[in-house]
Amino acid sequence: MASELALVKAAFEHVKTLERLYGDSIPSVAIEQGFRFNGEKVLLMNRAGGIFKPRQMQHGVLSIKTTIPRKGASANIYNDHSVDDGYYQYSLQQGDPYGGRNKCLWQAFENKQPFIYFHAIAPAVYQALWPCFIEDISAVDGYAKILVGSVQSNGLSDEGNYPVPNEIESRYLVRETKVRLHQSSFRAAVLGAYKSRCAITGIAEPRLIEAAHIVPDSQVAGNQLVNNGIALSNLHHRAYDRNLLGIDGDYRIHISSDIREHSSNDFLDRAFIVCDKQVLRLPVSKELYPDRDSLAERFEVFCA
């Protein structure tokens, strides 16, 4: 068990590295490369199945995953996540609830063994939740209750185990991860609509592109639409949020007088002034265009 916990800890460290590179949007191709442990390549997940235990582990599970099929990936509503209070509900594989890959979940439950939950936010794109634990399994209902632990306290305890969160901690951490999943899913959907290009400059480096809300997230009830977002570079996103640039209902860009006052600055000229009165680079699909009424309402705030 101790050697398997060492492998799990090495997997957590590798996921940390992936998060530093990709944030909360880790592509499956990066996950599938696995990592090195004791001179061997260890896989992190199985492309075909949701419950995964590498050959180097005798018992338990290293990761579980949910997926979003590529069919319908351009849907106008991004994928929001249903989370029960205090835990995630994960379905068992069909068939024998105690056999097959389900057996790995029972072992992880009995040993209080931590693992990684790769939660899909777009087709072939995942956010990693870790360390996770199984609180309970219902063979009758066919699902496991997944708790989320704190990344900040993911070290081994004096007993050689990872600390399982109590109910209060888990409720807080599940709410926190739900917000992250919500934001990551929205970003993935918006960047997918714009092919990861800034709608103002055309910059195509995904690590510099963000999903700007037209109507602020706090004011949107229920599932958001992709057309409440615009893919912008982080610089232009910040300028849009601070009303240093506006976008009217005809998708035309307007630069504020505050920036114009510094028009002698070559960088500002290239980043902003040349964009004035230009039209946004829009998605291919018209159903994903920014909502005109929302833009017009937001533009009134800019003008004021």
Secondary structure as a PSIPRED ss2 file (coil, helix, strand):
# PSIPRED VFORMAT (PSIPRED V4.0)

   1 M C   1.000  0.000  0.000
   2 A H   0.000  1.000  0.000
   3 S H   0.000  1.000  0.000
   4 E H   0.000  1.000  0.000
   5 L H   0.000  1.000  0.000
   6 A H   0.000  1.000  0.000
   7 L H   0.000  1.000  0.000
   8 V H   0.000  1.000  0.000
   9 K H   0.000  1.000  0.000
  10 A H   0.000  1.000  0.000
  11 A H   0.000  1.000  0.000
  12 F H   0.000  1.000  0.000
  13 E H   0.000  1.000  0.000
  14 H H   0.000  1.000  0.000
  15 V H   0.000  1.000  0.000
  16 K H   0.000  1.000  0.000
  17 T H   0.000  1.000  0.000
  18 L H   0.000  1.000  0.000
  19 E H   0.000  1.000  0.000
  20 R H   0.000  1.000  0.000
  21 L H   0.000  1.000  0.000
  22 Y H   0.000  1.000  0.000
  23 G C   1.000  0.000  0.000
  24 D C   1.000  0.000  0.000
  25 S C   1.000  0.000  0.000
  26 I E   0.000  0.000  1.000
  27 P E   0.000  0.000  1.000
  28 S H   0.000  1.000  0.000
  29 V H   0.000  1.000  0.000
  30 A H   0.000  1.000  0.000
  31 I H   0.000  1.000  0.000
  32 E C   1.000  0.000  0.000
  33 Q C   1.000  0.000  0.000
  34 G C   1.000  0.000  0.000
  35 F E   0.000  0.000  1.000
  36 R E   0.000  0.000  1.000
  37 F E   0.000  0.000  1.000
  38 N C   1.000  0.000  0.000
  39 G C   1.000  0.000  0.000
  40 E E   0.000  0.000  1.000
  41 K E   0.000  0.000  1.000
  42 V E   0.000  0.000  1.000
  43 L C   1.000  0.000  0.000
  44 L C   1.000  0.000  0.000
  45 M C   1.000  0.000  0.000
  46 N C   1.000  0.000  0.000
  47 R C   1.000  0.000  0.000
  48 A C   1.000  0.000  0.000
  49 G C   1.000  0.000  0.000
  50 G C   1.000  0.000  0.000
  51 I E   0.000  0.000  1.000
  52 F E   0.000  0.000  1.000
  53 K C   1.000  0.000  0.000
  54 P C   1.000  0.000  0.000
  55 R C   1.000  0.000  0.000
  56 Q C   1.000  0.000  0.000
  57 M C   1.000  0.000  0.000
  58 Q C   1.000  0.000  0.000
  59 H C   1.000  0.000  0.000
  60 G C   1.000  0.000  0.000
  61 V C   1.000  0.000  0.000
  62 L C   1.000  0.000  0.000
  63 S E   0.000  0.000  1.000
  64 I E   0.000  0.000  1.000
  65 K E   0.000  0.000  1.000
  66 T C   1.000  0.000  0.000
  67 T C   1.000  0.000  0.000
  68 I C   1.000  0.000  0.000
  69 P C   1.000  0.000  0.000
  70 R C   1.000  0.000  0.000
  71 K C   1.000  0.000  0.000
  72 G C   1.000  0.000  0.000
  73 A C   1.000  0.000  0.000
  74 S C   1.000  0.000  0.000
  75 A C   1.000  0.000  0.000
  76 N C   1.000  0.000  0.000
  77 I E   0.000  0.000  1.000
  78 Y C   1.000  0.000  0.000
  79 N C   1.000  0.000  0.000
  80 D C   1.000  0.000  0.000
  81 H C   1.000  0.000  0.000
  82 S C   1.000  0.000  0.000
  83 V C   1.000  0.000  0.000
  84 D E   0.000  0.000  1.000
  85 D C   1.000  0.000  0.000
  86 G C   1.000  0.000  0.000
  87 Y E   0.000  0.000  1.000
  88 Y E   0.000  0.000  1.000
  89 Q E   0.000  0.000  1.000
  90 Y E   0.000  0.000  1.000
  91 S E   0.000  0.000  1.000
  92 L C   1.000  0.000  0.000
  93 Q C   1.000  0.000  0.000
  94 Q C   1.000  0.000  0.000
  95 G C   1.000  0.000  0.000
  96 D C   1.000  0.000  0.000
  97 P C   1.000  0.000  0.000
  98 Y C   1.000  0.000  0.000
  99 G C   1.000  0.000  0.000
 100 G C   1.000  0.000  0.000
 101 R C   1.000  0.000  0.000
 102 N H   0.000  1.000  0.000
 103 K H   0.000  1.000  0.000
 104 C H   0.000  1.000  0.000
 105 L H   0.000  1.000  0.000
 106 W H   0.000  1.000  0.000
 107 Q H   0.000  1.000  0.000
 108 A H   0.000  1.000  0.000
 109 F H   0.000  1.000  0.000
 110 E H   0.000  1.000  0.000
 111 N H   0.000  1.000  0.000
 112 K C   1.000  0.000  0.000
 113 Q C   1.000  0.000  0.000
 114 P C   1.000  0.000  0.000
 115 F E   0.000  0.000  1.000
 116 I E   0.000  0.000  1.000
 117 Y E   0.000  0.000  1.000
 118 F E   0.000  0.000  1.000
 119 H E   0.000  0.000  1.000
 120 A E   0.000  0.000  1.000
 121 I E   0.000  0.000  1.000
 122 A E   0.000  0.000  1.000
 123 P C   1.000  0.000  0.000
 124 A C   1.000  0.000  0.000
 125 V E   0.000  0.000  1.000
 126 Y E   0.000  0.000  1.000
 127 Q E   0.000  0.000  1.000
 128 A E   0.000  0.000  1.000
 129 L E   0.000  0.000  1.000
 130 W E   0.000  0.000  1.000
 131 P E   0.000  0.000  1.000
 132 C E   0.000  0.000  1.000
 133 F E   0.000  0.000  1.000
 134 I E   0.000  0.000  1.000
 135 E E   0.000  0.000  1.000
 136 D E   0.000  0.000  1.000
 137 I E   0.000  0.000  1.000
 138 S E   0.000  0.000  1.000
 139 A C   1.000  0.000  0.000
 140 V C   1.000  0.000  0.000
 141 D C   1.000  0.000  0.000
 142 G C   1.000  0.000  0.000
 143 Y E   0.000  0.000  1.000
 144 A E   0.000  0.000  1.000
 145 K E   0.000  0.000  1.000
 146 I E   0.000  0.000  1.000
 147 L E   0.000  0.000  1.000
 148 V E   0.000  0.000  1.000
 149 G C   1.000  0.000  0.000
 150 S C   1.000  0.000  0.000
 151 V H   0.000  1.000  0.000
 152 Q H   0.000  1.000  0.000
 153 S H   0.000  1.000  0.000
 154 N C   1.000  0.000  0.000
 155 G C   1.000  0.000  0.000
 156 L C   1.000  0.000  0.000
 157 S C   1.000  0.000  0.000
 158 D C   1.000  0.000  0.000
 159 E C   1.000  0.000  0.000
 160 G C   1.000  0.000  0.000
 161 N C   1.000  0.000  0.000
 162 Y C   1.000  0.000  0.000
 163 P C   1.000  0.000  0.000
 164 V C   1.000  0.000  0.000
 165 P C   1.000  0.000  0.000
 166 N C   1.000  0.000  0.000
 167 E H   0.000  1.000  0.000
 168 I H   0.000  1.000  0.000
 169 E H   0.000  1.000  0.000
 170 S H   0.000  1.000  0.000
 171 R H   0.000  1.000  0.000
 172 Y H   0.000  1.000  0.000
 173 L H   0.000  1.000  0.000
 174 V H   0.000  1.000  0.000
 175 R H   0.000  1.000  0.000
 176 E H   0.000  1.000  0.000
 177 T H   0.000  1.000  0.000
 178 K H   0.000  1.000  0.000
 179 V H   0.000  1.000  0.000
 180 R H   0.000  1.000  0.000
 181 L H   0.000  1.000  0.000
 182 H H   0.000  1.000  0.000
 183 Q H   0.000  1.000  0.000
 184 S H   0.000  1.000  0.000
 185 S H   0.000  1.000  0.000
 186 F H   0.000  1.000  0.000
 187 R H   0.000  1.000  0.000
 188 A H   0.000  1.000  0.000
 189 A H   0.000  1.000  0.000
 190 V H   0.000  1.000  0.000
 191 L H   0.000  1.000  0.000
 192 G H   0.000  1.000  0.000
 193 A H   0.000  1.000  0.000
 194 Y C   1.000  0.000  0.000
 195 K C   1.000  0.000  0.000
 196 S C   1.000  0.000  0.000
 197 R C   1.000  0.000  0.000
 198 C C   1.000  0.000  0.000
 199 A C   1.000  0.000  0.000
 200 I C   1.000  0.000  0.000
 201 T C   1.000  0.000  0.000
 202 G C   1.000  0.000  0.000
 203 I C   1.000  0.000  0.000
 204 A C   1.000  0.000  0.000
 205 E C   1.000  0.000  0.000
 206 P H   0.000  1.000  0.000
 207 R H   0.000  1.000  0.000
 208 L H   0.000  1.000  0.000
 209 I E   0.000  0.000  1.000
 210 E E   0.000  0.000  1.000
 211 A E   0.000  0.000  1.000
 212 A E   0.000  0.000  1.000
 213 H E   0.000  0.000  1.000
 214 I C   1.000  0.000  0.000
 215 V C   1.000  0.000  0.000
 216 P C   1.000  0.000  0.000
 217 D H   0.000  1.000  0.000
 218 S H   0.000  1.000  0.000
 219 Q H   0.000  1.000  0.000
 220 V C   1.000  0.000  0.000
 221 A C   1.000  0.000  0.000
 222 G C   1.000  0.000  0.000
 223 N C   1.000  0.000  0.000
 224 Q C   1.000  0.000  0.000
 225 L E   0.000  0.000  1.000
 226 V H   0.000  1.000  0.000
 227 N H   0.000  1.000  0.000
 228 N H   0.000  1.000  0.000
 229 G E   0.000  0.000  1.000
 230 I E   0.000  0.000  1.000
 231 A E   0.000  0.000  1.000
 232 L E   0.000  0.000  1.000
 233 S E   0.000  0.000  1.000
 234 N H   0.000  1.000  0.000
 235 L H   0.000  1.000  0.000
 236 H H   0.000  1.000  0.000
 237 H H   0.000  1.000  0.000
 238 R H   0.000  1.000  0.000
 239 A H   0.000  1.000  0.000
 240 Y H   0.000  1.000  0.000
 241 D H   0.000  1.000  0.000
 242 R C   1.000  0.000  0.000
 243 N C   1.000  0.000  0.000
 244 L C   1.000  0.000  0.000
 245 L E   0.000  0.000  1.000
 246 G E   0.000  0.000  1.000
 247 I E   0.000  0.000  1.000
 248 D C   1.000  0.000  0.000
 249 G C   1.000  0.000  0.000
 250 D C   1.000  0.000  0.000
 251 Y C   1.000  0.000  0.000
 252 R E   0.000  0.000  1.000
 253 I E   0.000  0.000  1.000
 254 H E   0.000  0.000  1.000
 255 I E   0.000  0.000  1.000
 256 S C   1.000  0.000  0.000
 257 S H   0.000  1.000  0.000
 258 D H   0.000  1.000  0.000
 259 I H   0.000  1.000  0.000
 260 R H   0.000  1.000  0.000
 261 E C   1.000  0.000  0.000
 262 H C   1.000  0.000  0.000
 263 S C   1.000  0.000  0.000
 264 S C   1.000  0.000  0.000
 265 N C   1.000  0.000  0.000
 266 D H   0.000  1.000  0.000
 267 F H   0.000  1.000  0.000
 268 L H   0.000  1.000  0.000
 269 D H   0.000  1.000  0.000
 270 R H   0.000  1.000  0.000
 271 A H   0.000  1.000  0.000
 272 F C   1.000  0.000  0.000
 273 I H   0.000  1.000  0.000
 274 V H   0.000  1.000  0.000
 275 C H   0.000  1.000  0.000
 276 D C   1.000  0.000  0.000
 277 K C   1.000  0.000  0.000
 278 Q C   1.000  0.000  0.000
 279 V E   0.000  0.000  1.000
 280 L C   1.000  0.000  0.000
 281 R C   1.000  0.000  0.000
 282 L C   1.000  0.000  0.000
 283 P C   1.000  0.000  0.000
 284 V C   1.000  0.000  0.000
 285 S C   1.000  0.000  0.000
 286 K H   0.000  1.000  0.000
 287 E H   0.000  1.000  0.000
 288 L H   0.000  1.000  0.000
 289 Y C   1.000  0.000  0.000
 290 P C   1.000  0.000  0.000
 291 D C   1.000  0.000  0.000
 292 R H   0.000  1.000  0.000
 293 D H   0.000  1.000  0.000
 294 S H   0.000  1.000  0.000
 295 L H   0.000  1.000  0.000
 296 A H   0.000  1.000  0.000
 297 E H   0.000  1.000  0.000
 298 R H   0.000  1.000  0.000
 299 F H   0.000  1.000  0.000
 300 E H   0.000  1.000  0.000
 301 V H   0.000  1.000  0.000
 302 F H   0.000  1.000  0.000
 303 C H   0.000  1.000  0.000
 304 A C   1.000  0.000  0.000
